[in-house]
Amino acid sequence: MEDTTIKDLVINEQITAKQVRLLSPEGEQLGLVSLEEALKKADEYSLDLVNISPNATPPVCKIMDYGKYKFDAQKKAKDAKKKQKAAEVKGMTLSMRIEEHDMAYKAKSVRKFLQDGDKVKVVIKYVYGRLAGFSHQGIEIMNRFYEMVSEDGVLDQKPTLQGSTITMIISPKNSK
């Protein structure tokens, strides 16, 4: 029943099979019965006949309150959606002239982001054109920075030079 969605379920007169395997509201098997007999049984309980396994031969139908089932399934889906956390991509900007202490402070912030389950995009921008000639130093700074946060993160994208910026993306090691 887990693999079918609410929209896939066929109820009452919509069921086309001649014979069905019937389950009571408590989940007990009532055996193979004709569709008419199954509908009568559902009427006796004042509930719906729901085809919960249409691919089975013969199809498996259960007597249940379809409205309540649908409501509970929607509520469960809504709760699951509430609990899931979309991973954000946080940003951290470094400079070519960053001091060791400043880099350590920024690394501490990035480790916090990674521990919270977010990806981090680290960027060095060449503000002055003459700095572009020293792109190898920028990549070295990125590698040193990654070493500082490597215990909490995994390198998704190595430091790459794109125009006047060097970019690298770090993902959290263990997904929450």
C-alpha positions in Angstrom: 0.0 0.0 0.0 3.0 2.3 0.5 3.9 2.2 -3.2 0.6 3.5 -4.5 -0.3 7.2 -4.2 -3.7 8.5 -3.2 -4.5 9.4 -6.8 -3.8 5.8 -8.0 -6.4 4.2 -5.7 -9.7 3.1 -7.3 -12.8 3.0 -5.0 -16.2 1.4 -5.0 -17.9 1.3 -8.4 -14.7 2.4 -10.2 -13.2 -1.1 -9.6 -13.5 -3.2 -12.8 -12.3 -6.6 -11.7 -14.8 -9.4 -11.5 -13.2 -11.1 -8.5 -11.1 -9.5 -5.7 -9.2 -10.6 -2.6 -11.0 -8.9 0.2 -9.5 -7.5 3.4 -11.7 -6.4 6.4 -11.3 -3.0 8.0 -9.0 -4.7 10.6 -6.8 -6.2 7.9 -8.1 -9.8 8.1 -8.3 -11.7 4.9 -11.9 -12.5 3.9 -10.8 -14.5 0.9 -11.6 -14.4 -2.8 -15.1 -12.9 -3.5 -17.0 -11.4 -6.4 -17.0 -7.6 -6.8 -20.7 -7.4 -6.0 -20.2 -9.3 -2.8 -17.3 -7.1 -1.8 -19.4 -4.0 -2.4 -22.2 -5.4 -0.2 -19.7 -6.2 2.6 -18.4 -2.6 2.4 -22.0 -1.3 2.6 -22.6 -3.5 5.7 -19.7 -1.7 7.4 -20.8 1.7 5.9 -17.3 2.1 4.5 -15.7 2.2 1.0 -14.2 -0.6 -1.0 -10.7 0.5 -2.0 -8.4 -1.3 -4.5 -5.1 -1.1 -2.6 -3.1 -3.4 -4.9 -4.4 -3.1 -8.5 -1.5 -5.0 -10.1 -2.0 -8.2 -8.1 -4.0 -11.1 -9.6 -6.7 -10.9 -8.4 -6.6 -7.3 -7.2 -6.5 -6.8 -3.4 -9.3 -4.6 -2.0 -9.7 -3.4 1.5 -12.8 -2.1 3.3 -11.9 1.3 4.8 -13.0 4.9 5.3 -11.5 6.4 2.2 -12.0 10.0 3.2 -10.2 9.4 6.5 -7.4 7.5 4.8 -6.9 10.3 2.2 -6.9 13.0 5.0 -4.3 11.0 7.0 -2.1 10.4 4.0 -2.2 14.2 3.1 -1.4 15.1 6.7 1.5 12.6 6.8 2.9 14.0 3.5 2.6 17.6 4.8 4.4 16.7 8.0 7.2 14.9 6.0 7.6 18.0 3.8 7.8 20.2 6.9 10.6 18.1 8.4 12.8 17.9 5.3 15.5 20.6 5.1 16.6 21.9 1.8 20.3 22.3 1.7 21.3 25.9 1.0 24.4 27.1 -0.7 26.1 29.6 1.6 28.8 31.9 0.3 32.2 32.9 1.7 34.5 35.5 0.1 38.2 35.5 0.6 40.8 38.0 -0.7 44.2 37.6 -2.2 45.7 39.4 0.8 43.9 37.5 3.6 45.8 37.1 6.8 46.1 33.7 8.5 43.9 34.7 11.5 41.2 36.1 9.2 41.2 32.9 7.2 40.9 30.8 10.4 37.9 33.0 11.5 36.2 32.5 8.1 37.0 28.8 8.2 35.2 28.6 11.6 32.1 30.1 10.0 32.3 27.7 7.1 32.6 24.7 9.4 29.4 25.8 11.2 27.6 26.0 7.8 28.8 22.5 6.9 27.8 21.1 10.3 24.3 22.6 9.7 24.2 20.6 6.4 24.7 23.5 4.0 27.0 23.6 1.0 29.5 26.5 0.8 30.7 28.3 -2.2 34.1 29.9 -1.6 35.1 32.8 -3.9 38.2 34.9 -4.4 37.6 37.9 -6.6 40.4 39.7 -8.3 39.4 43.3 -7.7 42.5 44.8 -9.3 43.5 43.6 -12.8 47.2 43.2 -11.8 46.2 40.5 -9.3 45.0 38.2 -12.1 48.6 37.4 -12.9 48.9 35.7 -9.5 46.0 33.2 -10.0 48.3 30.4 -8.7 48.5 32.2 -5.3 44.7 32.4 -5.2 44.4 28.6 -5.8 47.0 28.1 -3.0 44.9 30.2 -0.7 41.8 28.1 -1.6 43.7 24.9 -1.0 44.9 26.1 2.5 41.4 27.2 3.3 40.0 23.8 2.3 42.6 22.1 4.6 41.2 24.1 7.5 37.6 22.9 6.9 38.3 19.4 5.5 37.3 17.6 8.7 33.7 18.8 8.2 33.5 19.1 4.4 34.2 17.3 1.1 35.4 19.1 -2.0 32.6 19.2 -4.6 34.3 21.4 -7.1 38.0 22.0 -7.0 39.2 25.6 -7.1 38.7 26.8 -10.7 39.5 30.1 -12.3 36.5 31.7 -14.1 37.3 35.1 -15.5 38.3 37.3 -12.6 37.2 34.9 -9.8 38.4 31.6 -8.4 35.5 29.4 -7.1 35.3 26.2 -5.1 32.3 24.4 -3.6 32.5 22.4 -0.4 29.7 20.0 0.7 29.1 18.6 4.2 30.7 15.3 4.9 27.7 13.6 6.6 24.3 14.6 5.3 21.7 15.2 8.0 
